[in-house]
Amino acid sequence: MSFAKYAIAAAVLLAAAYSFSQTLLASVPVANYPQAIAVNTFTNRVYVIEESTNQVTEIDDLTDTAASIPLGNNSQASLNGALAINPLTNKIYVVDGVNNHLSVIDGATRAVTQVQVGNAPVAVAVNPYTNMVYVANYNDNTVTVVNGSTLATSTLAVGNSPIAIAVDFAQNITYVANFTSSSVTSINAKGKVTSTIGVGQHAVALRVSLGTHEVYVANRDANTVSVIAAGAVTNTIPVGSTPVSLGINDVSKRTYVANLGSSTVTVIDGLTKATTTVTSGAQPNTVAIDKIRNKIYVANGNGPCLTVIDGKTNAATTVGDVSNGTGDIAVNVLTNQVYVMTPNLQGSTISAFSGALGVFPQTLLDHLIDGARGIR
C-alpha cells in the first residue's frame, strides 16, 4: 500500500477508533514462546519474535492476518529476544539472546540476512537517521555497531553484562545499561566509547528524553531511577519495588516507571523530578506510550493484561483479561491500536485492543490527508 493510500486508511481508522475504549478487536495466534513485539507505523506491520521456533511473525495491523518469517537454522532455541525497526528503510532487526548473530529482515520481501555479533545478544537499537544499529552482547561485555547500509561491523568494549540500549537521535549518542557493573556507557557519533557512568544497583532499562537529552535509568535492585545529564548523574529518584521498564512522553515531559514488585507505576515530572504513584495491574513489566493522545499503556505479568493511564490526570484503568500474564506491549499511534503479547505454553497470542479515547491533533491529521491529496 502506498503512503498516500495508507494515510487515508489511517485517518478513517482513527475516526472509527473514537467509538471504542480498550475493546478487544482480534486475537492472533503465534508460535510459542513469544518474547518481544514492535510496530512499524509506516507500513502498518507488527513484528513478534518467538522462542521455540526461531522465527518472527508479521501481523498486518489492518487485517490481523499473520505470516511467518523463519530466521534460519540456529544452534539453540532463543531465550531473550529483542526487536528494533528502522521505519525509513523498512528493515527489522532481531536478536534472540543465544545465537551470536543479528537477523536483518527486509520488510518488503521478508528476506533474512544474518550478521555475526558478540556472545549472547540480548538488546538491539537503531538510529533511523544515521542508519546505524547497536547490539548489546551480554556475555562478552561488548556492543556490536552495525552499518545498516553495508552491514559492516565494529565492536566496542562496554561495562559488565550490557542489557539495554537507548539512542539520543538528535545528538547521535547511544547509551548502554550495564547490569552487573551497575553503570551506563555512552557511545558518541563516531562510534567511540566516551564515558562509563555509575548508577544504582543493576541497571536494567533506560530511555532518553529527546527534549532535554536526559537519560533515565531503571535500577532494578536499588528501587531507584538515575537521571543522567551532560555525562553525570544529576538525580537519583526513589520509585517502587523492582523497577524493570520505563517510557518517556517527551510532549508532557513525564517518565513512567513500571515497578514489578509493587504493582505500581511511578510517574516522574521531568521538570521538578517530583513523583506520583499510580496503581497498576499485578507485576507490571513493560510501558508503551501514545504521545499523541497522552495515554500510557502498561503490560501486566499476572491477571488482567493491560493498565491504561491518562497522562493528564494519572487516572488508571486495568482491563483485558485475555490470559494470565503479559510479556510485552506495543502501540500503533496512527491506527490507535494496542498490541498485547501473551506468552503461554498452551497457546500464545497477540491481542489487538482499541486504544484509549483521545484527541488526534488536527494539524497532524490535516498533514496526513493533504499529503495523500498531493500524490496522484
TAPEUR-V582544 format. One record per residue. N is the residue number from 1. RES is the residue in one small letter. SS is DSSP state (~ for helix, > for strand, _ for the rest). OMEGA is omega in whole degrees, -180 to 180 (none if undefined). D_CENTER is the distance of its C-alpha to the mean C-alpha in whole Angstrom. Layout:
N:RES:SS:OMEGA:D_CENTER  N:RES:SS:OMEGA:D_CENTER
This chain:
1:m:_:178:25  2:s:_:179:26  3:f:~:-180:23  4:a:~:180:27  5:k:~:-180:27  6:y:~:-180:23  7:a:~:179:23  8:i:~:179:26  9:a:~:180:25  10:a:~:-180:22  11:a:~:178:24  12:v:~:-180:26  13:l:~:178:23  14:l:~:179:22  15:a:~:-179:26  16:a:~:-175:26  17:a:~:-178:23  18:y:_:-176:25  19:s:_:-178:27  20:f:_:174:24  21:s:_:-180:23  22:q:_:175:20  23:t:_:175:22  24:l:>:-176:21  25:l:>:-178:22  26:a:>:175:21  27:s:>:-174:20  28:v:>:177:20  29:p:>:174:21  30:v:>:-179:19  31:a:_:176:20  32:n:_:13:20  33:y:_:-176:18  34:p:>:-175:15  35:q:>:-177:12  36:a:>:-178:8  37:i:>:178:8  38:a:>:-176:6  39:v:>:168:9  40:n:>:-177:11  41:t:_:179:13  42:f:_:-177:16  43:t:_:179:17  44:n:_:179:16  45:r:>:177:15  46:v:>:-178:12  47:y:>:-177:12  48:v:>:174:12  49:i:>:-176:13  50:e:>:-172:16  51:e:_:-165:18  52:s:_:-174:22  53:t:_:-179:22  54:n:_:180:20  55:q:>:171:19  56:v:>:173:16  57:t:>:176:17  58:e:>:-179:16  59:i:>:175:17  60:d:>:-176:18  61:d:_:-177:17  62:l:_:-175:21  63:t:_:-177:23  64:d:_:172:20  65:t:_:-173:22  66:a:>:175:20  67:a:>:-179:21  68:s:>:177:21  69:i:>:179:20  70:p:>:-180:22  71:l:_:176:21  72:g:_:-178:24  73:n:_:180:26  74:n:_:-176:25  75:s:_:-178:27  76:q:_:171:25  77:a:_:-175:22  78:s:_:-176:19  79:l:_:-174:18  80:n:_:-175:14  81:g:_:176:12  82:a:>:-178:9  83:l:>:169:8  84:a:>:-176:8  85:i:>:168:10  86:n:>:-177:13  87:p:_:-179:14  88:l:_:179:17  89:t:_:-177:18  90:n:_:175:17  91:k:>:179:16  92:i:>:-176:13  93:y:>:-171:13  94:v:>:168:13  95:v:>:-174:14  96:d:_:174:15  97:g:_:-177:16  98:v:_:-178:20  99:n:_:-169:21  100:n:_:175:22  101:h:>:173:20  102:l:>:176:17  103:s:>:179:18  104:v:>:-178:17  105:i:>:172:18  106:d:>:-176:19  107:g:_:-178:18  108:a:_:-174:22  109:t:_:-175:24  110:r:_:175:21  111:a:_:-177:23  112:v:>:173:21  113:t:>:-179:22  114:q:>:-177:22  115:v:>:180:22  116:q:>:177:23  117:v:_:-176:21  118:g:_:-173:22  119:n:_:180:22  120:a:_:177:19  121:p:>:-173:16  122:v:>:-179:13  123:a:>:180:11  124:v:>:177:10  125:a:>:-179:9  126:v:>:171:11  127:n:>:-174:14  128:p:_:-177:15  129:y:_:177:18  130:t:_:-178:19  131:n:_:174:18  132:m:>:-176:17  133:v:>:-177:15  134:y:>:-178:14  135:v:>:178:15  136:a:>:-179:15  137:n:>:-167:18  138:y:_:-171:19  139:n:_:-180:22  140:d:_:171:24  141:n:_:-180:22  142:t:>:168:21  143:v:>:173:19  144:t:>:178:19  145:v:>:-175:19  146:v:>:173:19  147:n:>:-175:21  148:g:_:-179:19  149:s:_:-174:23  150:t:_:-175:25  151:l:_:172:23  152:a:_:-175:25  153:t:>:168:23  154:s:>:-176:24  155:t:>:-180:24  156:l:>:173:23  157:a:>:179:24  158:v:_:179:22  159:g:_:-178:22  160:n:_:176:23  161:s:_:176:20  162:p:>:-170:17  163:i:>:-178:14  164:a:>:-178:11  165:i:>:173:11  166:a:>:-176:10  167:v:>:169:12  168:d:>:-173:15  169:f:_:-175:15  170:a:_:-178:18  171:q:_:-179:20  172:n:_:175:19  173:i:>:180:18  174:t:>:-178:15  175:y:>:-177:15  176:v:>:175:15  177:a:>:-180:15  178:n:>:-169:18  179:f:_:-174:18  180:t:_:-180:22  181:s:_:176:23  182:s:_:-177:21  183:s:>:176:21  184:v:>:178:19  185:t:>:177:20  186:s:>:180:20  187:i:>:-174:20  188:n:_:-175:22  189:a:_:179:22  190:k:_:179:25  191:g:_:179:23  192:k:_:175:25  193:v:>:-177:24  194:t:>:180:25  195:s:>:170:25  196:t:>:-170:24  197:i:>:178:23  198:g:>:178:24  199:v:_:-180:22  200:g:_:-174:22  201:q:_:174:23  202:h:_:173:20  203:a:>:-172:17  204:v:>:-179:14  205:a:>:177:11  206:l:>:178:11  207:r:>:179:10  208:v:>:171:12  209:s:_:-175:14  210:l:_:178:15  211:g:_:-176:18  212:t:_:-177:20  213:h:_:173:18  214:e:_:178:18  215:v:>:178:16  216:y:>:-174:15  217:v:>:177:15  218:a:>:180:15  219:n:>:-167:18  220:r:_:-172:18  221:d:_:171:22  222:a:_:-177:23  223:n:_:180:21  224:t:>:168:21  225:v:>:175:18  226:s:>:176:20  227:v:>:-179:20  228:i:>:175:20  229:a:>:178:22  230:a:_:173:24  231:g:_:-180:24  232:a:>:175:25  233:v:>:-179:24  234:t:>:178:25  235:n:>:169:24  236:t:>:-169:24  237:i:>:175:23  238:p:>:177:23  239:v:_:-180:21  240:g:_:-177:21  241:s:_:175:21  242:t:_:175:19  243:p:>:-174:16  244:v:>:-177:13  245:s:>:176:10  246:l:>:177:10  247:g:>:-178:9  248:i:>:169:11  249:n:>:-177:13  250:d:_:179:15  251:v:_:-180:18  252:s:_:-179:19  253:k:_:176:18  254:r:>:177:17  255:t:>:-177:14  256:y:>:-174:13  257:v:>:177:14  258:a:>:-179:13  259:n:>:-174:17  260:l:_:-173:17  261:g:_:-177:21  262:s:_:179:22  263:s:_:179:20  264:t:>:170:19  265:v:>:175:17  266:t:>:178:18  267:v:>:-179:18  268:i:>:175:19  269:d:>:-176:21  270:g:_:-179:20  271:l:_:-175:24  272:t:_:-174:26  273:k:_:173:23  274:a:_:-176:25  275:t:>:172:23  276:t:>:180:23  277:t:>:180:22  278:v:>:178:21  279:t:>:179:22  280:s:_:169:19  281:g:_:-176:20  282:a:>:175:20  283:q:>:178:18  284:p:>:-174:15  285:n:>:-178:12  286:t:>:-180:8  287:v:>:172:8  288:a:>:-172:7  289:i:>:169:9  290:d:>:-176:12  291:k:_:-178:14  292:i:_:-178:16  293:r:_:-180:18  294:n:_:177:17  295:k:>:-178:15  296:i:>:-178:13  297:y:>:-177:12  298:v:>:176:12  299:a:>:-179:12  300:n:>:-176:15  301:g:>:-178:16  302:n:>:179:20  303:g:_:179:22  304:p:_:-162:21  305:c:_:-165:17  306:l:>:170:16  307:t:>:180:17  308:v:>:-179:17  309:i:>:173:17  310:d:>:-176:19  311:g:_:180:18  312:k:_:-173:22  313:t:_:-173:24  314:n:_:174:21  315:a:_:-175:23  316:a:>:175:21  317:t:>:178:21  318:t:>:-173:20  319:v:>:167:21  320:g:_:178:20  321:d:_:-179:22  322:v:_:177:21  323:s:_:-177:21  324:n:_:176:22  325:g:_:-179:18  326:t:_:-176:14  327:g:_:-178:12  328:d:>:-175:9  329:i:>:177:8  330:a:>:-179:7  331:v:>:173:9  332:n:>:-173:12  333:v:_:-179:13  334:l:_:-179:16  335:t:_:-180:17  336:n:_:175:16  337:q:>:-180:15  338:v:>:-177:13  339:y:>:-177:12  340:v:>:-179:12  341:m:>:-179:13  342:t:>:178:16  343:p:_:-176:17  344:n:_:-178:21  345:l:_:179:23  346:q:_:180:26  347:g:_:-177:23  348:s:>:-177:20  349:t:>:165:18  350:i:>:-179:15  351:s:>:179:17  352:a:>:177:16  353:f:>:170:17  354:s:>:-177:19  355:g:_:178:17  356:a:_:179:19  357:l:_:179:22  358:g:_:-176:22  359:v:_:172:23  360:f:_:-173:22  361:p:_:-177:23  362:q:~:-179:26  363:t:~:179:26  364:l:~:178:23  365:l:~:177:24  366:d:~:-180:28  367:h:~:179:26  368:l:~:-177:24  369:i:~:179:28  370:d:~:178:30  371:g:~:179:28  372:a:~:-180:29  373:r:~:-175:32  374:g:_:-179:33  375:i:_:-179:32  376:r:_:none:35
